[in-house]
């Protein structure tokens, strides 16, 4: 993954959190303050800018860094802040009772708090371990329960947006829109997706207990973690030469998986295609654009605009425009990258959207790494469909409204899917 890769991400799979070794309490206080200043300095020097010179780093690493650092005017990071932080650290060191806290943990808490102060659930600080877990996630293999987790816009709680076939989550009958209230007794309220998933994920063979809220009722489920391979694309031929391809998320591996699936369907006589984006919470910009280029006519796929009004366009040459009728299944958990693809398809009129209104996430995040291996994910721009629509907080309305009949689906071993049936019906009409 490119270190500057943008994400249209509303999800996070289970990611491990490696415990940070605790240092000796009461030791190295000058080093903590110096490390804090170094961290604050690097917070202002992102990506390429961080390499502007070693003098700043050398100053920050000295024991009397507080006396040598020149603070910028009107900056949140000033001498009074450092003084107050030092006082807070002293109080914690003298009085805090419940556990030992290392200098590194205190520093990470400060960085996380700065990102949380933005009030943006999609901007967050990653420790080195958390960033490595993000990179692992894009490889499609991880250890956990095999559930996709996204943010519920109404409650602010994490929720299940889908499960992987054959995973512990599927076996335990976890369902889309199940709210995750607690993980092993720890409340998820106020936690980021990364923090929630870090609690869920763990060593293979260990158990994790989830307290879920489903249709207003609380329930507890215990699952055993194991290695999960995450195929992001599923495909099969239906009757009457109708093909079905489902994309569960847009990872680095998704592009080749989709290309292979599309080629296989064409080789099997595909005369119409159902593309299922239900429960797809998003993913990589590069991945969704590359997939769009396998389907769209010549023109814009999507464009973004940052706070300065700078516009970045992502185009398609139309060389691989889809030549068969298309139906796209969407629902309230189709978000971000899913909305980019479905929005472009709708704008160009090359497919019919069936289902319910999508999530409505029209903003872009970018992962920005630091030299120490940590990183931040920051909202940097808004995205627009080819026709200039920003769907943030609105979503994309389907052309054919069809509410999912969960009672019928989960109440029968055959799992009848009324939305898929409607998509077949619409596609049959388009193929006439």
Beta strands, then each sheet from edge to edge (+ up, - down):
strand 1: 6-9
strand 2: 124-126
strand 3: 141-144
strand 4: 147-151
strand 5: 158-163
strand 6: 179-183
strand 7: 186-187
strand 8: 207-214
strand 9: 217-224
strand 10: 226-229
strand 11: 233-237
strand 12: 242-247
strand 13: 272-276
strand 14: 282-284
strand 15: 299-306
strand 16: 311-316
strand 17: 325-330
strand 18: 352-355
strand 19: 363-369
strand 20: 375-384
strand 21: 400-401
sheet 1: 2+ 20- 19+ 1- 14+
sheet 2: 2+ 20- 15+ 16-
sheet 3: 3+ 10-
sheet 4: 4+ 5-
sheet 5: 7+ 6- 8+ 9-
sheet 6: 11+ 12- 13- 17- 18- 21-
end
